[in-house]
Amino acid sequence: MVRNEGDRLVRAVVSTPRQEYYHVDNLSEHNIVQLADKVKAQQQHNVLKSLMQRFGCEVIDILELRNHPNSVFTRDTAVCTHKGYVKLRMGLETRRGEEEWMAQVLDGLGESCVGSIKEPGTAEGGDIILAGSVVFVGQSQRTNTDGVQQLKELFNSMSLEVRVAVMPPGRIHLGGAMSMIGRRRIMHCQGVFSKGFFNGFDTIEVSSDAFISGNVICLTEEIVIAEEQNIEVIAKLRHAGVMVHEIDLSEFVKGRGGPTCLIMPVERKEA
């Protein structure tokens, strides 16, 4: 179960890009900028998995979904909460079907389903960040107003406060603009969020230069994984006392993904 994405990462689902990530006829339909190099992508993914394991995370590596190159980005398909998982509904049409694929995996792991997003709602995991008693939700090109309303109802039924931010053009997901880096500490991009949005939390503001500027994986309290091209962010986090493990994930940036996009957190525990 997951209450707070600033807690220690204990269990996560990933999907090593073996075949599907490289078989793309129409790049724009899948929101992929450039085809990845297979050898490099697999090497990079292996480094990510090894680093997570080194910090005590059980990594569950599942097979890609056939004809779904974006299934490598497991984060978007569901959200695991302290009550069970919510099955989402992809906003990118070519990703529809990944929700059922992940639901079968989570069911097999003994996770219970506590709700699902219904048509015409859409919601992707990259737009949902759990922060204890608060859930941050992004209304974006992938998570529509109906999806946001359904998420509100689901999370309110769990006695969680929902705070919604409308993502500006060019931002695919909320997760590209903010990340938990501790239980009560948030890194976020400047100029994206309204005053007071992060009330009750300590914050570190970073530039909004790239679509993954705010995207890091929290391994445990103030220890994170960042994409090595995120130079300014890495420097600012280290200056603030955060331990940053920088790795090359360039082959996944080509697919418009950052570090958190590659993992589905199933269990986190307070450090």
C-alpha positions, 0 to 999 in steps of 0.5 A: 500500500502507498500513503505517501510517495515520500515514504521508503519505496518497498515494492514496485512494478516495472516493465523492461522494454524488450520489444514493444517500445521499439515497434512504433509505426506512428510516433506522434500517435504514441507521443514518442519523439524518437525511437529508442536504441534497444541496447541502450534502453535496456542497459539504462532500465537495468541500472534503474532496477539495480539501484532500486534493489540496492535500496531494498525495493522489490522490483517486479518486472512484467512483460510488456503489453503487446502492441503497446510501446508505452507500457514501459511507463507502468506508472500511468495505468493505476494508482495504489493507495492505502486502501487498494488500487484504483484502475485508471483510464488512459487519456492517450487513446493508443494506451487504452488496454494497459489499465486491464493489463496492470489490473491483472498484475495487481490482482495477482499480487493480492492488491484489491481494487477499490474503484475505477475511472469510467468513460468519459473520464480519463485519468493517468497515474502521472497526474496523481501524487499521494502525500499522506492526508493530501492527494495532488491531482493534475487536470491535464491533456491526459486527465480530464475534468470528468476524471478529476471529479471521479478521482475526487469522489474516490479519494474523498471516500478515503478521507483524503483531501484532494488538491487540483492543479490545471497543467499549462500547455506543454505539460503532459502530467503533474508528475513532470512538475512536482515530486515528493522528496520526503514525507512533508517535502516537495520539489516543484517547478516555478510558475506552474502552481498557485499560491497556497497549493502546497500549504503544510509542506516544505518546498524546493522550487526549481526551473521549468526548463524541461518537461521532466524538471520536476520528475524524480523517484523518491527512494526514501526520505530525501534520497532520490533518483534523477535523470542525469540531464536534469543538471540544474535540478540535481544541483539545487537538490544537493544544495538543499541536502537531498542525496541524488542518484543521477542516472542516464534515462535518455532513451526514455526521455525520447518517449516523453517519460521521466524516472517516475513514469517507469515505475508503479509504486505498489508499497511504500513504508514510513522510514 
